[in-house]
Amino acid sequence: DVTYSEAELAHQLAHDSDPFNRWEAGQRLFGDLILKNAARLSRGDRAEWPDSAVDAARKVLQGPNDPAFIAEALTLPGEATLAEQMDVVDPDALHAARNELARTLARGLESAFVQVYERLAPTGIYRFDTDEAARRRLRNLCLNYLNELDSPAYRELAMRQFEAADNMTDQFAALATLANAPGEAGDRALAAFYTRWKDEALVVDKWLAVQAGSRRDDTPGRVEALLAHPAFDLKNPNKVYALLRSFGANHRHFHAADGSSYCFLATQIAALDPINPQVAARLARCFDRWRKFDAQRQDYACSALESLHARPGLSRDVFEVVDKALG
């Protein structure tokens, strides 16, 4: 248990001889930077990103490293993971800080990401083996970073990959990238994906989940609209998990400052409880961390939980989860 400076972590990420040590140093470095800058943004200050972090990431990306390692090392820690390290969670500031770091890396390494993306382009038919899977993962990570720059050219690059892909990994990675991007490209890709795969239930589950997990501003309204879509069925647990539990895991949108998403999910839990109380109880677990947030969000979450707690005929499954959360 050692306290390292940002410079020391960046040096370890860039140069350590052990891949695990490099990955761990990178996760600590990126996580510390996101948390520090989330605090700055919460106070109304500007974020600050050291050049050493970008330089270290460049050495990982351009060094003689295994593609699988590079993809792992340059994947930023998730918001839910980082929130566990905060005394009081500001999900908007945390979301903004993580996105800013991703854009900072994308700007600093733009040409390198383009070069790696092009170098890893498939040269033959799809093969399912470890080496090819690693190449696809790193190439898709590069595509995702490039689209942090909000460039029409890179959205078009993602659309070309989406349309030309001969495997689900590449097509879905491009879809996920586009589903997070502003503009109509994401809508076109989502419509085309559903048209092609609407008869494949498990693939449609992925289609529902990628929309529920999107960071676009219209995500809550889109999720609500999908409740009436033919692809969704409240009686089907897989559909509930794909859409509603994925939305509950969407850190920014589920913890919206106005409490609307807490109310929305509580309403869906109440509707689901008479149909499948066990699935409803699992969905209620999305509220487990409600006390980690600011007083206003706590009030909204508590109100949503209390509305479930007082509901006549509530199943024992849901009651136990809600009662424990309130206790």
Disulfide bonds with the S-S distance in Angstrom:
none
